[in-house]
Amino acid sequence: MARARPLAVFVALVLALVVACAEPAHEPAGATEVAYLQVVAHHDDDVLFMNPDVREAVRSGKRVMTVFVTAGEAEAVDANGYSASRQAGARAAYARMAGVPDEWDGAAMDLAGGRVGERYTLKAKPQVALVFLNLPEDADPRADGGRGALRRLWQDRAGGVVSVDTLTPTGGRMTEPSTYTGNALIRVLVKIMDGFRPTVLRVQDSDPDPDYPQWQPWHDHPDHVMSARFAEEAARVYQRSPDRPRLVVVGYRDYNTDRAPVNLSPDQQAEKLADFAAYQAHDRYAGGHPSYDAWPRRMYYRWDRGTAWVGRADDGLRAYAAQGRRLLGWRQVGSGWERLGDLGSPGGKLAFGLSVTRGRHGMTVCGRRLDTRDIRCRDDRGWHSLGSPDPGDRRVGTPAAAAHGDGRVTVFVRDAGGGISRSEQDADGRWGGWTRLGGSGVVDGLAAVTGASGVPEVFGTTVDAVVHWAGSWDRSYPSTPPAGPPSVAVGPDGTLTVVHAVAQTGEVVRTARSGGGWSPPVRAPGPGGPGQPAAVHGRDGVVVVGRDAAGAVSVNGTSVGGQPLDYPTAAVDGNGRVVLLAIAADGRLHTSVEQDGGRFTPWQAAG
């Protein structure tokens, strides 16, 4: 049952003040040891929804830790025994991903406030560790207060009144349960982060798209949502200290991915299914539903970085990344890059998906605030709020920006109705209201471009087609079923080449427009990895850049190394050279530049 704890109430108030404070004003300089931390609700969530990213981290040789928040017992009669079997499944999956025997060293783990969890370290690769907190699963009616344990802890995290006890899995390393309040769970996660010092935190979807009808009102499993929210809250507390390494928080879509196109190559699907099968052998309930075959064939980020976060100014390239409440920027200087100064704050945390264009008032960077869900753009005059075509609606997507021939910028977004809406500047640079362009079934991830006409146009995708708007909807566009958003390369003569990944096959398809109509789609082998390829028009034609099956950067099918955190991109500098760019797992910009003969320089980290 719920119990009142006066001391817990005092600690909760102190923690609430800490969480409300601003993020650190500066970051540690120099190289940082990369480390990956996953916080998930259940023992198969990482393998189902975060792979192949987790597999690549395990294979990288870097430190990897996954924290499983719940015991995963649900309504199982033998809750403690079933939880132990799910733990065994997680260990088996990680051993397979690491390519070593399923042999682990296990021990009780001291946590904040005298609480105890379980930690297992892979014997053959001790840089890989799993931590089990064993809080009650949402469906367990035997938890203190009944079902919905994590939900109640989240709702009461500032009060410290609600508490629950953990389970003790059969044969595990815990002999006694620990008691948690909501704030206690935050403190435990902060202490884990403080000891592990991650540079990447992977979480589940803390704000699912409401178009997914199941599991209302959360639109996903409540444990997925609550575990992600607790992890994000802990990350905000953890990052207040300036001596901690830069931390990039990456969110992943969960159940609703089974409604999205297959976006992994056949080889990656096979590997991911085999990793899940290693887990599945220990979980008697993980099977029978078609989604257990569908989820391992996909991996989608909640907020896609995309490929439009770089643009060319008069004196060189500019690149931008959203990090919490700040916008980071870099500029190309000679053969290197340097950090831009303070770019100000958009007022809240931005989604990763930025779009950059050069307008009448300099480089214009547009993003979507995660709290207010409105669109913000920054140019040489500062930050501007464009509002939203559907204020407050979480279905509004990330922006795509392009400039008219006269420098006025237009911004497109996927609106709450599944169409596309537009806002654009007038001759004085003032932003107008939103105009609905129509369309239906459009998903987030648009590509805006200005062709030879000097008028912005936009490409997007539905679950089975690429769509194109250029003053009106282009019914002549020869679409192929997409596996993600398109990228558009503009040639020196104004030719547009549209490139996107093909669903199911792992291929890419190109379609070009020069003058009148569109060329027939041409398929080619894809980079081999997940996600959206970038396309630019280099000295020798169109260059397609993406992630390969090992997680490195691929250029026209050839690996050039690097280890992007999510999706790389590319741009052409003032000398006509292709420049590859990626945000890596250390949170820094990494670049590589084209040389004679099509070779690329070794990757260099900017500040």
N, C-alpha and C positions, 0 to 999 in steps of 0.2 A: 504494500500500500504506500501512498505518498506520505512522506514524513517531513516535518518542518525542522530546519537546522539553522539557528541564529547565526552561527559562525559562517555557514555557507552563504547566507544572505549578505553578510558584510563582504566576503571575498568576491561574491558576484558583482556587487556594486563597484568594487575597485577594478575588476576586470572589465566591466562595461565602460568605465572611463578610459581604460587603456585602449580598448578596441576603437573608441570614438576618436582617438587622436590621429593626427596626420601620419602619413608614411614617412620614412626616413628622408632627410634632406639631401643625402649624398650616398654614394655607393662605394664599396671598396674597389680600389684600382688594381690593375694587373691581372694575371692569369688566376683562374679559380679551378679547383678540382671539381670535375663534373660528377654529380651524383643524382640518381633518379629515385624519387619517392612516389609511390602510388598509394592512395587512400581510397579503398572501395568498401562497399557494404557487405558483399557476399563473396564466397570463395571462388566463384567462377566469373565474376564481373570483369576482372582485368583481362582474362583470357578471351572472353567473348567480345568485349567492347573496346579494349585498348590495344589489341594486337592488330598488326605486327609491331607496333611501337615498343611494347614491353619486350618482345623477343629480341628486337635489335639492341635494346639497352642491355639485356642479359648477355648477348653475344659480344657486346663492345668491350667487355672487360672492366667497365666502370662499376662503381658501387651502385647496387640496386636494392631497395627495400620496398616491400609491399605491406601495408597495414590493413588487415581485415577487421572492420569495426564490429560486425555482429558475429554471433555463433552460427548463424545460418540454419537454425534448428526448425523454424516455422512451427508446424503442428505435429511434427514427428512424435510418435509415442515415446520412443527412446531418444529423447532430445540430446542427451549428452553423448550417446553413442553415434547418432547421426552427425552431430557436429564434428566428432573426431574423424569420421569417414570423409567429410568434406575437407578437413584439414589435410588429410592424406592425399586427397585429389589435387589440392593446390600444390603440395610438395612435388607430386609426380609430374604435374604440368611444367613446373619450373625446372625440374631436373631434365625433362625432355628438351625444353627450350635451350638449356645450357649445354646439352649434348653430353651429360655425365650421368653416372649412376644416381639413383634415387636414395641417397644416403645423407642424413642430416644430423647435426648436433643440436639438441633441444635443451632449453633451460627456462626457468622462470625469469621474467624480466621485470625489474623494479620500475614502476611508473610514478608519475607525480602524485603526491598526497598519500603515499604508502600503498597505492594500488599495485596489482600484479597482473601481468599479461604473460604471454608465451612467445618466445623467440626461437626460431629455427634457422640455422646457418648451414648452407650447402657445403658438404665436406670437400668436394673436389674444387669448388669455386666459392670460397668463404666470403667473397665480396657480395654474394647474393644472400639476402636474409628475408624471412617472412615473420610478421608479428601478428598475433591473434589477440584481440581485446576481449572478444566473447560476450559482447552485450546482447540482450535479447533481440531476436528477429521480429519484424513487424507483426507477423501472423501468430506469434506465440501467445496464447491466452493465459499462460501460467506466469508471465512476467509480473513484477510489482505493478499493480494498477491495470493489468490486462494488456490487450493488444496495443500496438502502436507505441512501443517504448521510445524509440528514437524521436518520433514526432512530439511526444510529450516532453522529452528532454529539451528539444529545440525550442518549443514554445515557452518553456519555463527557464531558459538558460540565464536570464537576468534575475530570477527570483530565488533559485536554489531550494525550492520547496519540493519539487518532484525528484524522486531518486529511484533507481533500479539496481538490482544486483546482477552480476554477470553469471554465466554458466561455467561449469568446470568440465570440459570435454573428457570423455572416458580415456584413461591412459595418458592424459596430458601432463603438463608441467605445473598446473595450478592445483593446489590442494584446497584452497578456500576461495569463495567468491569475493569480488570487490564491489563496492557500492559507488555508483556514479550519479552526479547531477549533470545538468547540461554544461555548466561552466567547468566542472571537473573534466569532462571529456575534452573541452577545448584546451585546458591546461595540460592534459596528458599528451595531446597531439603536438602542442607547442614544445613540450620537453623532448618528445621524440625528434622533432625537427631540429631542436637545438643540439642534440647529440649526433644526429646524422648529417646535418648541414647540407641539405639538398640544394641543387641549382634548378631542378625541374620538379614540380609537384603536379602529378596527374590526378584528376578527380573526375567524378561522374557528373551528370548534367544537373546543375543546381536550379535551373529555370527552364524546364522542358517546354517545347512548342505545344500550345494548347490544341492544335489541330489533331494531336494524337488522342483518340477518344478513351482509351483504356485507363484504369487506375485513377479516375477522377477523385478529388480535384487536383491531384498532383501531376496527372498525365504521364506518369511513370511509376515505378515501384517507389513507395514512400521512403524506404531505406536508402535507395540510390540518391534521392534528392537530399535527404537529411545528412547522409554521410558527406556528400559534396559540400553542403552548406557549413557543416562543422569544420571540415578541412579548410575551406576558404577563410572562415573566421579565424581559425588558428594561424593560418598563413599571414593574415593581417597583423595579428599580435606579434608573431615571430619576426616579421620584417621591420618592426619599429626600431630594432637595434641596428645602428649603422655598421657594426663590425661583422654582420652576417652577410654571406654571399648573396648576390642578386638572385632572386627566385622568380622563375617563370611558371605561372599556373596555367595548365592546359586542361580544358574540359572536353569530355567525350559524350556523344549521344549514346543512348542505351536502347531500350526496347523499340523505339520508333525507327531504328535503322532497318528493321525488316520490311519497311514500306519504301525504302530508298533503293535506287539501282545498285547492283553489285559493282563495287568499285575496287576490288582486289583482283590481281591477275590470277589465272588458274593455278600457277605454282604457289602463290601466296595463300590462296584458298586452301590448297591441299595441306600446306604446313600448319595453318591455323586450325583446320579441322583435326589434324593429328595431335596438336597440342591440347585441344579441348577433349579429344578422346582419352588422353592420358588422365585428365581430371575425371571425365565421365565414368571411367571404370570404377571409381570409388563412390559415386553418387547415384543411388538407386532411383532418384527422382529426376535426374537430368537427362530426359529423353522423351520420345514419344510425340512431342509437339513439333510442328514444322519449323517453328522459329529457331529451334536448336540447330537446324541445318542452315537457316538463313543468316542468323547473326554472325557466324564465323566467316562468312563470305564478304563481309563489309567492315569498314572502319570509318567513322565520321566524327570530326571534331564538332563540338557544340558551336563554336565560333571560328570559322575558317579564316586563316590568315590571308589566303588567296595569293595572287601574284602581282597586284597593282600597287604595292607599297613603295615603289621606286619611280622617280621621274627625272627629267633632265632640265636643269636650269641653264641660264646663259653661260655660267662659268663651270658647269660640270654636273654630275649626277647628284641627286639627293635620295636618301633612303630614310624610312621612318618605321617605328615600331611602337605599339601601344604597350605600356607596362604599368598596370594599375591605374592610378590617377594621373600619370604623366605620359607625355609624348616624347619619345626619344628620337633624335635625328642625327644623321651623319651626312657629311658632304665629301665628295671626291676632291682630293688635292694632289695634283700630279699623279704619281703612281700609288698613293696611299689614300687613307680616309681619316677624317677627324670628326669628333663629336661636335654637334652644334650646341650653342648655348641654351639657356633656359627658353623653352618654347611655350611656357605658360601652362596652365591647367585647363582642360575642358570642363572642369567642375565636378567630374565624377569619373569612374572607371570606364575605359573604352573597350569595346570588343576588339579582337585582333584584326578584323577585316578592314583595313584602311585602303583608301583610294587616293592617288596622288595625280595631280595634273598641273600644268603651268598656265596660269590665268593672267588677267589684266593686272592683278595685284600680287604678282609673284607666285611662288609655289603654294598651291592650295592642297591641304590635306584634310580629308573628310573621314569621319568615323561615327560609330553609333554608341551612345552612352548606354551602359548596362542597367543603370538604376532608373533613369527617367525614360529610357527607350526612345530618345529623340536624336536627331542628327546634328552633329557639330562639325564645323569646318574652320580651319585656320589658314590665314594668308598673312601677308606682310603687315596687315592692320591689326592682327590679333584673332581671337576666337569669335565665332558667330554661331548662334543657334538658329537652325532652320526649322525647328519644331518637328512635326511628324505628320504624315498623311492620316495616321490613326493614333492620336495621342495616347500614350501609356500602354499600347497593345504590344505584347512581346513578340507577335508574329512579324512585325516590321523588321526588315532585314538590314544588312550592312550596305553602305552606299557605294555607288560607282560614279566617278566624276570624269567629265571631259569638257574641254574648252571649245567654244566657237572660234571661228577664224578671227573674230575681233577681240578675243580674250575673255568674253563673258563665260562663266562656268555654269554647267548644268550638272545636277546631281539626280541620279535615278536610285530608287529603292524598290524592293519587293514589299508591297503593302499587305495589310491584314486580310484583304480579300483574295490574295493569291495573284493579283495583277501587278503592274508596274506603275509607280507614280513618279513625278518629276517636279523639281524645283530649280529655278534658274535665276541668275543675276540679271539686273537691268543694266543700262549703259553706265550708271553710276556705281555699280557694284553692290547694290542692295538686293537682298534675296527676296524673291517673291513667294507666294503661297504654293501649295502642292496641287498639281494637276494630275488627275487619274488618266492614264493612257489605255487602260483596259487590260485584257489578258486574263488568263485563269490557270490555276495549277502551277504557277511559277514558284520555284523554290529559291532560297537565298543563294546568292553568289552570282552577281551580274558583272558584265564586262562592258564598259562604255568606251567609245572610241570616236575620233573625228577623222573622217575620210577626206577625199578630195573635194567634197562639196563644202567643207568648212562648218558643217552642222553635226552636232553630236548624235550618235545613234547607240543603241544598246542591244546586247545579246544576253539571253538568259536560258534557263533550262526548266522543263517540267520533268516528271519522272521518266518520260519516254521520248522527249524531243527537245531540240534546240529551237528557241524562238528568237525573232529578230524584229526590232522596231526601229524604223527610220522615217519619222514623220507620220507613218502609219504602219500597221502590222504587215510584214513582208511574208506573204503566203508562198512565195517562190523559193524560200530558203530550203535547200535539200538536206533535211535533217537526218541524222543517224542517232539511234538510242544512246544517250550520254551516260557516263559514269561520274559526272561532276561538271562544274562550271566551265565555260569556254574561255580561252585567251585569244586575243586578236593582235596580229602583227601587221604594221602599216609599212608598206614598201615606199621607196623614194618617189615612185610615180603615183602614190595614192592607192595602190592595190591593197586590199584587205585580205588577209589569210586568217581564217578562223580554225583553231585547233582545239579539240577536246578529246578526253579519254572516252573509250567506247565501253558500254556496259557489258559485263560478263567476260569479255575477251582479253582485257588488258592492252588492247591496241589503242592507237590514236588515229584520228581522222582529220584530214585537212580539206577545207573548202575555200576557194578563192574567188574574189570579185574584182575584175579589172574592167572598168568601163560599164558595160551593161549588166549581164546576168552572172549567175554563180556557176562555177565549174562543178562537175560531178564530184562527190566525196571520194577521197583517196585514202585508203587505210594503210597503216604501216605498224610495225611492232612498236609498242610503247616502252617507256623507261623501265618498266618492270615492277615499280612500287606503287603505293597508293597515291591518290590525290590528283590535283589539278596541274597539268603541265603548263609552263609558261612558254610563250612564243614571241620571238623578236625577229626583225629582219636585219640580218648582219650583212657583211661584205659579200658573202657567198650564198645569200638566199636566206630562207627562213630557218631559224634555229629553234629546236624544241628542247626545253630543259625540264627535268622532273627528278623524282626520287627513283632509284633503282631498287631491286629486290633486297639488297644488303643495307639499304638506308643511305647510301651515298648519292651524290648528284650525278645525273646522267645528262649528257649533251648529245642529241641526235643518236641516242642508243649506246654511247660510249661513256663509261664511268670516268669521272674526273675527281673522285674522292670527295672529301668533305663529309660532314655529318649534320645535316639540317635538322632542327628540332621538329619541323613540320614540313612546309613546302618551300623549296627554293624559288627564286625568280631570276630574271635577267633583264638587262637593259643595254642599249648601245650608247657609248660615250661619244664625245665630240670628235674623236679620231676614227670613229667607225668600228671600234673594237667592241666585241660582246663582253660584258661584265656579268659574272655570276654572283649572286648575293644570297645569303642565307642567315637566318637567326639560328645560332647553334645552342647547344644545351648549356652553355655557360652564360646565356642571355646576351651575348655580344654579336655584333654584325661581323660576318666572315665573308670575304670576297676573293674572287679569282678572275684574272683578266686574260683575254684571248691574246695569243702571240702568233707570229708567222707560222704558217703550216697547220693552223687549227689547234695547236697545243694551248694549254692553259697554265698559268703560273700556279705555284703552290698556294694553298689557301692562307690568307692573312686575316688576323683578328683586328678589328678596329677598337677604339676605346669604349 
